[in-house]
Amino acid sequence: MAAAVPQEPHTIIGRFPEDLSIAERNEHAGKWMAIERYVPTALREEQGKPQIDLRQRHIRALGRTAVECLRQLEQAGLDQRNFEFTQIRRM
């Protein structure tokens, strides 16, 4: 069986965290990702109750530390206050 070829971090930037495969999560385990916080426009109503549409939250940075993610956001001209930082866990 051939070894998996490591992916470049940019291959998960812009994607939904929920769409990462188990292999991708394991490959990037221990790294930090910056995910957009939800905004009121991401709220929708379902069966008469407000629901947060998490599918609108994209990964905008990936790094070995949260500080590295902050730098990437700054370089992209994005406001770091609009993001949450989560460490990817092995599945």
Chimera marker file (.cmm) of the C-alpha trace (Angstrom):
<marker_set name="trace">
<marker id="1" x="0.000" y="0.000" z="0.000" r="1" g="1" b="0" radius="0.5"/>
<marker id="2" x="1.403" y="3.382" z="-0.992" r="1" g="1" b="0" radius="0.5"/>
<marker id="3" x="1.930" y="6.051" z="1.651" r="1" g="1" b="0" radius="0.5"/>
<marker id="4" x="-0.416" y="9.019" z="1.547" r="1" g="1" b="0" radius="0.5"/>
<marker id="5" x="1.070" y="12.133" z="0.020" r="1" g="1" b="0" radius="0.5"/>
<marker id="6" x="0.862" y="15.026" z="2.511" r="1" g="1" b="0" radius="0.5"/>
<marker id="7" x="-1.446" y="17.823" z="1.422" r="1" g="1" b="0" radius="0.5"/>
<marker id="8" x="-0.416" y="21.437" z="1.342" r="1" g="1" b="0" radius="0.5"/>
<marker id="9" x="-2.225" y="23.520" z="3.977" r="1" g="1" b="0" radius="0.5"/>
<marker id="10" x="-3.802" y="25.683" z="1.271" r="1" g="1" b="0" radius="0.5"/>
<marker id="11" x="-5.867" y="22.702" z="0.122" r="1" g="1" b="0" radius="0.5"/>
<marker id="12" x="-8.184" y="23.060" z="3.129" r="1" g="1" b="0" radius="0.5"/>
<marker id="13" x="-8.280" y="26.870" z="3.240" r="1" g="1" b="0" radius="0.5"/>
<marker id="14" x="-11.721" y="28.096" z="2.196" r="1" g="1" b="0" radius="0.5"/>
<marker id="15" x="-13.420" y="24.790" z="2.891" r="1" g="1" b="0" radius="0.5"/>
<marker id="16" x="-16.026" y="23.944" z="5.509" r="1" g="1" b="0" radius="0.5"/>
<marker id="17" x="-14.519" y="22.244" z="8.596" r="1" g="1" b="0" radius="0.5"/>
<marker id="18" x="-17.303" y="19.639" z="8.441" r="1" g="1" b="0" radius="0.5"/>
<marker id="19" x="-16.172" y="18.601" z="4.966" r="1" g="1" b="0" radius="0.5"/>
<marker id="20" x="-12.673" y="17.516" z="6.029" r="1" g="1" b="0" radius="0.5"/>
<marker id="21" x="-12.195" y="13.797" z="5.631" r="1" g="1" b="0" radius="0.5"/>
<marker id="22" x="-10.875" y="11.634" z="8.459" r="1" g="1" b="0" radius="0.5"/>
<marker id="23" x="-7.595" y="11.316" z="6.537" r="1" g="1" b="0" radius="0.5"/>
<marker id="24" x="-7.334" y="15.126" z="6.219" r="1" g="1" b="0" radius="0.5"/>
<marker id="25" x="-8.120" y="15.628" z="9.908" r="1" g="1" b="0" radius="0.5"/>
<marker id="26" x="-5.496" y="13.054" z="10.895" r="1" g="1" b="0" radius="0.5"/>
<marker id="27" x="-2.927" y="14.597" z="8.562" r="1" g="1" b="0" radius="0.5"/>
<marker id="28" x="-3.404" y="18.073" z="10.048" r="1" g="1" b="0" radius="0.5"/>
<marker id="29" x="-3.975" y="16.893" z="13.645" r="1" g="1" b="0" radius="0.5"/>
<marker id="30" x="-2.409" y="19.257" z="16.150" r="1" g="1" b="0" radius="0.5"/>
<marker id="31" x="-2.524" y="22.241" z="13.803" r="1" g="1" b="0" radius="0.5"/>
<marker id="32" x="-4.740" y="25.243" z="14.447" r="1" g="1" b="0" radius="0.5"/>
<marker id="33" x="-7.388" y="26.569" z="12.113" r="1" g="1" b="0" radius="0.5"/>
<marker id="34" x="-9.077" y="29.953" z="12.083" r="1" g="1" b="0" radius="0.5"/>
<marker id="35" x="-12.777" y="29.635" z="11.340" r="1" g="1" b="0" radius="0.5"/>
<marker id="36" x="-15.112" y="32.524" z="10.671" r="1" g="1" b="0" radius="0.5"/>
<marker id="37" x="-17.526" y="33.149" z="13.508" r="1" g="1" b="0" radius="0.5"/>
<marker id="38" x="-21.164" y="33.041" z="12.547" r="1" g="1" b="0" radius="0.5"/>
<marker id="39" x="-22.890" y="36.305" z="11.821" r="1" g="1" b="0" radius="0.5"/>
<marker id="40" x="-26.611" y="37.110" z="11.868" r="1" g="1" b="0" radius="0.5"/>
<marker id="41" x="-26.775" y="36.526" z="8.111" r="1" g="1" b="0" radius="0.5"/>
<marker id="42" x="-25.785" y="32.923" z="8.848" r="1" g="1" b="0" radius="0.5"/>
<marker id="43" x="-28.908" y="32.509" z="10.985" r="1" g="1" b="0" radius="0.5"/>
<marker id="44" x="-31.870" y="30.817" z="9.353" r="1" g="1" b="0" radius="0.5"/>
<marker id="45" x="-35.240" y="29.693" z="10.572" r="1" g="1" b="0" radius="0.5"/>
<marker id="46" x="-36.190" y="26.023" z="10.633" r="1" g="1" b="0" radius="0.5"/>
<marker id="47" x="-39.538" y="24.807" z="11.941" r="1" g="1" b="0" radius="0.5"/>
<marker id="48" x="-40.147" y="28.247" z="13.449" r="1" g="1" b="0" radius="0.5"/>
<marker id="49" x="-36.878" y="28.258" z="15.433" r="1" g="1" b="0" radius="0.5"/>
<marker id="50" x="-33.675" y="30.181" z="14.640" r="1" g="1" b="0" radius="0.5"/>
<marker id="51" x="-30.795" y="27.922" z="13.603" r="1" g="1" b="0" radius="0.5"/>
<marker id="52" x="-27.156" y="28.758" z="12.955" r="1" g="1" b="0" radius="0.5"/>
<marker id="53" x="-26.081" y="27.763" z="9.463" r="1" g="1" b="0" radius="0.5"/>
<marker id="54" x="-22.610" y="26.428" z="10.289" r="1" g="1" b="0" radius="0.5"/>
<marker id="55" x="-22.001" y="25.556" z="6.655" r="1" g="1" b="0" radius="0.5"/>
<marker id="56" x="-21.258" y="29.229" z="6.042" r="1" g="1" b="0" radius="0.5"/>
<marker id="57" x="-18.191" y="29.102" z="8.293" r="1" g="1" b="0" radius="0.5"/>
<marker id="58" x="-15.037" y="28.609" z="6.243" r="1" g="1" b="0" radius="0.5"/>
<marker id="59" x="-11.488" y="27.800" z="7.272" r="1" g="1" b="0" radius="0.5"/>
<marker id="60" x="-9.465" y="30.952" z="6.570" r="1" g="1" b="0" radius="0.5"/>
<marker id="61" x="-6.073" y="30.053" z="8.066" r="1" g="1" b="0" radius="0.5"/>
<marker id="62" x="-4.127" y="26.962" z="9.091" r="1" g="1" b="0" radius="0.5"/>
<marker id="63" x="-0.934" y="26.902" z="11.123" r="1" g="1" b="0" radius="0.5"/>
<marker id="64" x="1.130" y="25.139" z="13.765" r="1" g="1" b="0" radius="0.5"/>
<marker id="65" x="-0.029" y="27.712" z="16.337" r="1" g="1" b="0" radius="0.5"/>
<marker id="66" x="-2.939" y="30.096" z="16.781" r="1" g="1" b="0" radius="0.5"/>
<marker id="67" x="-0.417" y="32.948" z="16.492" r="1" g="1" b="0" radius="0.5"/>
<marker id="68" x="0.565" y="31.693" z="13.032" r="1" g="1" b="0" radius="0.5"/>
<marker id="69" x="-3.123" y="31.765" z="12.053" r="1" g="1" b="0" radius="0.5"/>
<marker id="70" x="-3.372" y="35.339" z="13.362" r="1" g="1" b="0" radius="0.5"/>
<marker id="71" x="-0.470" y="36.356" z="11.131" r="1" g="1" b="0" radius="0.5"/>
<marker id="72" x="-2.115" y="34.773" z="8.094" r="1" g="1" b="0" radius="0.5"/>
<marker id="73" x="-5.375" y="36.602" z="8.799" r="1" g="1" b="0" radius="0.5"/>
<marker id="74" x="-3.517" y="39.890" z="9.184" r="1" g="1" b="0" radius="0.5"/>
<marker id="75" x="-1.659" y="39.331" z="5.907" r="1" g="1" b="0" radius="0.5"/>
<marker id="76" x="-4.995" y="38.691" z="4.202" r="1" g="1" b="0" radius="0.5"/>
<marker id="77" x="-6.399" y="41.920" z="5.650" r="1" g="1" b="0" radius="0.5"/>
<marker id="78" x="-9.014" y="40.100" z="7.741" r="1" g="1" b="0" radius="0.5"/>
<marker id="79" x="-10.178" y="41.234" z="11.199" r="1" g="1" b="0" radius="0.5"/>
<marker id="80" x="-9.054" y="38.603" z="13.704" r="1" g="1" b="0" radius="0.5"/>
<marker id="81" x="-12.006" y="39.447" z="15.970" r="1" g="1" b="0" radius="0.5"/>
<marker id="82" x="-14.297" y="37.721" z="13.464" r="1" g="1" b="0" radius="0.5"/>
<marker id="83" x="-12.613" y="34.336" z="13.913" r="1" g="1" b="0" radius="0.5"/>
<marker id="84" x="-12.386" y="31.514" z="16.396" r="1" g="1" b="0" radius="0.5"/>
<marker id="85" x="-9.355" y="29.288" z="16.679" r="1" g="1" b="0" radius="0.5"/>
<marker id="86" x="-9.656" y="25.532" z="16.997" r="1" g="1" b="0" radius="0.5"/>
<marker id="87" x="-7.035" y="22.827" z="17.146" r="1" g="1" b="0" radius="0.5"/>
<marker id="88" x="-7.645" y="19.941" z="14.764" r="1" g="1" b="0" radius="0.5"/>
<marker id="89" x="-7.909" y="16.633" z="16.599" r="1" g="1" b="0" radius="0.5"/>
<marker id="90" x="-7.011" y="13.180" z="15.342" r="1" g="1" b="0" radius="0.5"/>
<marker id="91" x="-9.998" y="10.974" z="14.541" r="1" g="1" b="0" radius="0.5"/>
<link id1="1" id2="2" r="1" g="1" b="0" radius="0.2"/>
<link id1="2" id2="3" r="1" g="1" b="0" radius="0.2"/>
<link id1="3" id2="4" r="1" g="1" b="0" radius="0.2"/>
<link id1="4" id2="5" r="1" g="1" b="0" radius="0.2"/>
<link id1="5" id2="6" r="1" g="1" b="0" radius="0.2"/>
<link id1="6" id2="7" r="1" g="1" b="0" radius="0.2"/>
<link id1="7" id2="8" r="1" g="1" b="0" radius="0.2"/>
<link id1="8" id2="9" r="1" g="1" b="0" radius="0.2"/>
<link id1="9" id2="10" r="1" g="1" b="0" radius="0.2"/>
<link id1="10" id2="11" r="1" g="1" b="0" radius="0.2"/>
<link id1="11" id2="12" r="1" g="1" b="0" radius="0.2"/>
<link id1="12" id2="13" r="1" g="1" b="0" radius="0.2"/>
<link id1="13" id2="14" r="1" g="1" b="0" radius="0.2"/>
<link id1="14" id2="15" r="1" g="1" b="0" radius="0.2"/>
<link id1="15" id2="16" r="1" g="1" b="0" radius="0.2"/>
<link id1="16" id2="17" r="1" g="1" b="0" radius="0.2"/>
<link id1="17" id2="18" r="1" g="1" b="0" radius="0.2"/>
<link id1="18" id2="19" r="1" g="1" b="0" radius="0.2"/>
<link id1="19" id2="20" r="1" g="1" b="0" radius="0.2"/>
<link id1="20" id2="21" r="1" g="1" b="0" radius="0.2"/>
<link id1="21" id2="22" r="1" g="1" b="0" radius="0.2"/>
<link id1="22" id2="23" r="1" g="1" b="0" radius="0.2"/>
<link id1="23" id2="24" r="1" g="1" b="0" radius="0.2"/>
<link id1="24" id2="25" r="1" g="1" b="0" radius="0.2"/>
<link id1="25" id2="26" r="1" g="1" b="0" radius="0.2"/>
<link id1="26" id2="27" r="1" g="1" b="0" radius="0.2"/>
<link id1="27" id2="28" r="1" g="1" b="0" radius="0.2"/>
<link id1="28" id2="29" r="1" g="1" b="0" radius="0.2"/>
<link id1="29" id2="30" r="1" g="1" b="0" radius="0.2"/>
<link id1="30" id2="31" r="1" g="1" b="0" radius="0.2"/>
<link id1="31" id2="32" r="1" g="1" b="0" radius="0.2"/>
<link id1="32" id2="33" r="1" g="1" b="0" radius="0.2"/>
<link id1="33" id2="34" r="1" g="1" b="0" radius="0.2"/>
<link id1="34" id2="35" r="1" g="1" b="0" radius="0.2"/>
<link id1="35" id2="36" r="1" g="1" b="0" radius="0.2"/>
<link id1="36" id2="37" r="1" g="1" b="0" radius="0.2"/>
<link id1="37" id2="38" r="1" g="1" b="0" radius="0.2"/>
<link id1="38" id2="39" r="1" g="1" b="0" radius="0.2"/>
<link id1="39" id2="40" r="1" g="1" b="0" radius="0.2"/>
<link id1="40" id2="41" r="1" g="1" b="0" radius="0.2"/>
<link id1="41" id2="42" r="1" g="1" b="0" radius="0.2"/>
<link id1="42" id2="43" r="1" g="1" b="0" radius="0.2"/>
<link id1="43" id2="44" r="1" g="1" b="0" radius="0.2"/>
<link id1="44" id2="45" r="1" g="1" b="0" radius="0.2"/>
<link id1="45" id2="46" r="1" g="1" b="0" radius="0.2"/>
<link id1="46" id2="47" r="1" g="1" b="0" radius="0.2"/>
<link id1="47" id2="48" r="1" g="1" b="0" radius="0.2"/>
<link id1="48" id2="49" r="1" g="1" b="0" radius="0.2"/>
<link id1="49" id2="50" r="1" g="1" b="0" radius="0.2"/>
<link id1="50" id2="51" r="1" g="1" b="0" radius="0.2"/>
<link id1="51" id2="52" r="1" g="1" b="0" radius="0.2"/>
<link id1="52" id2="53" r="1" g="1" b="0" radius="0.2"/>
<link id1="53" id2="54" r="1" g="1" b="0" radius="0.2"/>
<link id1="54" id2="55" r="1" g="1" b="0" radius="0.2"/>
<link id1="55" id2="56" r="1" g="1" b="0" radius="0.2"/>
<link id1="56" id2="57" r="1" g="1" b="0" radius="0.2"/>
<link id1="57" id2="58" r="1" g="1" b="0" radius="0.2"/>
<link id1="58" id2="59" r="1" g="1" b="0" radius="0.2"/>
<link id1="59" id2="60" r="1" g="1" b="0" radius="0.2"/>
<link id1="60" id2="61" r="1" g="1" b="0" radius="0.2"/>
<link id1="61" id2="62" r="1" g="1" b="0" radius="0.2"/>
<link id1="62" id2="63" r="1" g="1" b="0" radius="0.2"/>
<link id1="63" id2="64" r="1" g="1" b="0" radius="0.2"/>
<link id1="64" id2="65" r="1" g="1" b="0" radius="0.2"/>
<link id1="65" id2="66" r="1" g="1" b="0" radius="0.2"/>
<link id1="66" id2="67" r="1" g="1" b="0" radius="0.2"/>
<link id1="67" id2="68" r="1" g="1" b="0" radius="0.2"/>
<link id1="68" id2="69" r="1" g="1" b="0" radius="0.2"/>
<link id1="69" id2="70" r="1" g="1" b="0" radius="0.2"/>
<link id1="70" id2="71" r="1" g="1" b="0" radius="0.2"/>
<link id1="71" id2="72" r="1" g="1" b="0" radius="0.2"/>
<link id1="72" id2="73" r="1" g="1" b="0" radius="0.2"/>
<link id1="73" id2="74" r="1" g="1" b="0" radius="0.2"/>
<link id1="74" id2="75" r="1" g="1" b="0" radius="0.2"/>
<link id1="75" id2="76" r="1" g="1" b="0" radius="0.2"/>
<link id1="76" id2="77" r="1" g="1" b="0" radius="0.2"/>
<link id1="77" id2="78" r="1" g="1" b="0" radius="0.2"/>
<link id1="78" id2="79" r="1" g="1" b="0" radius="0.2"/>
<link id1="79" id2="80" r="1" g="1" b="0" radius="0.2"/>
<link id1="80" id2="81" r="1" g="1" b="0" radius="0.2"/>
<link id1="81" id2="82" r="1" g="1" b="0" radius="0.2"/>
<link id1="82" id2="83" r="1" g="1" b="0" radius="0.2"/>
<link id1="83" id2="84" r="1" g="1" b="0" radius="0.2"/>
<link id1="84" id2="85" r="1" g="1" b="0" radius="0.2"/>
<link id1="85" id2="86" r="1" g="1" b="0" radius="0.2"/>
<link id1="86" id2="87" r="1" g="1" b="0" radius="0.2"/>
<link id1="87" id2="88" r="1" g="1" b="0" radius="0.2"/>
<link id1="88" id2="89" r="1" g="1" b="0" radius="0.2"/>
<link id1="89" id2="90" r="1" g="1" b="0" radius="0.2"/>
<link id1="90" id2="91" r="1" g="1" b="0" radius="0.2"/>
</marker_set>
